[in-house]
Amino acid sequence: MRYLPLTPADRAEMLGVIGADSVDALFADVPPEARLPGPVPGLPHHASEMAVERHMAALAAQNLAAGAAPFFLGAGAYRHHIPASVDHLIQRGEFLTAYTPYQPEIAQGTLQVLFEFQTQVARLFGTDVANASMYDGSTACWEAVAMAGRVTRRSKAVLCGGLHPHYVATIETMARFTGDQIDSRVPTLSAEPDEAGLIAAIDAATACVVVQYPDVLGRVPDLAKIAAAAQAQGALLIAVVTEPVALGLIEAPGKLGADIVVGEGQSLSVGLQFGGPYLGLFGCREKFVRQMPGRLCGQTVDADGRRGFVLTLSTREQHIRREKATSNICTNSGLCALAFSIHMTLLGGDGLARLARINHARAQQTAAALAGVAGVEVLNHAYVNEFTVILPRDAREVVRELADYGVLGGVSLGRLYPRQPELSNALLVTATETTTDQDIHALAAILGEVLANAHEGSPT
């Protein structure tokens, strides 16, 4: 039995108030080709619970799980070891069932967790302050662009060619509704990012320059040089970190002059999870804090002098007038933030540095093995745990053939940039502490076989 709480008269009255002719008019912004004229084709109208379970299990069995094969995927979502203690702690009832602290004075445990999380992110990013997390890295990136516009009262954002295309797409989607001008580019297959070209695009109308660190090809840009060029024009530098483990090995963006630092916290105990939920990280200079989106938890003392925590800043549209809000972010991925914070606590600063060195060593070992495969060229001069190789043919085909052998061999740039044929032979390879000697040997051996078979089968 369908549950329809509204009568036709109720719906007509609501449509009349908002000035819409029909419910369909509410979907005018959805392209017609993306709409379904009726039920999803091929699906039965009803099925038993057991039949649905059996069907879904059969579909799931077609997946190749990350832990069941040599795994070299990255590009913004990384496989790292998650300590058993993390899952044990986040599943405690007081954490698992907690929600947004709308009455913060009686949610001291939640506020303390968020306060500690903020401290860890600020230290990791090298920023003065950090907020209590956001949805994910891409939306945090857009929020940083919007914040830069409020700070500078400008509306142009210059995006580096090495910014992940999904982040670029998020920014461009939101900018359609705000009128911001987005100056974006695509990466070139060079060992070093095009910093001179990026700096040349900065002018007096620029609100911010957005630079991924390390970038989508695994290269490490010179943030200090870009920061100086941006700030000379009155613009802000936004640094984007999709792999926070890398910051155990390279300098924190805030220490290099970044005004706002955002990123994705998935690497540290959130897990791949088929793409989400993930965890947005956000830090900035203290002087910009009132323009920072999301929430900020602070420490204080109560009337008896005892340590306590408060919701210091919450400039969301749920709390203040919509036109005064800095964001409409309505959740802070609190459980993911807790997992991140527990993992960071277990590691400590020295542990994070050791983890990053292990990642780098595994990546070096992988790069050396691939460089020994006929027809393969390693692009990068410098990297942390992710680098790009150039193959003699389309990397998308190679990735599919590797998967047929049970190896998840990397992310093809042709998949990320389908309209850029000059990138089609590039493959982004990631190695972490979960990568074994056997994994590396399997990737190199099978890649060599796949490339050799293609060469033998080609016309002479």
Disulfide bonds with the S-S distance in Angstrom:
none
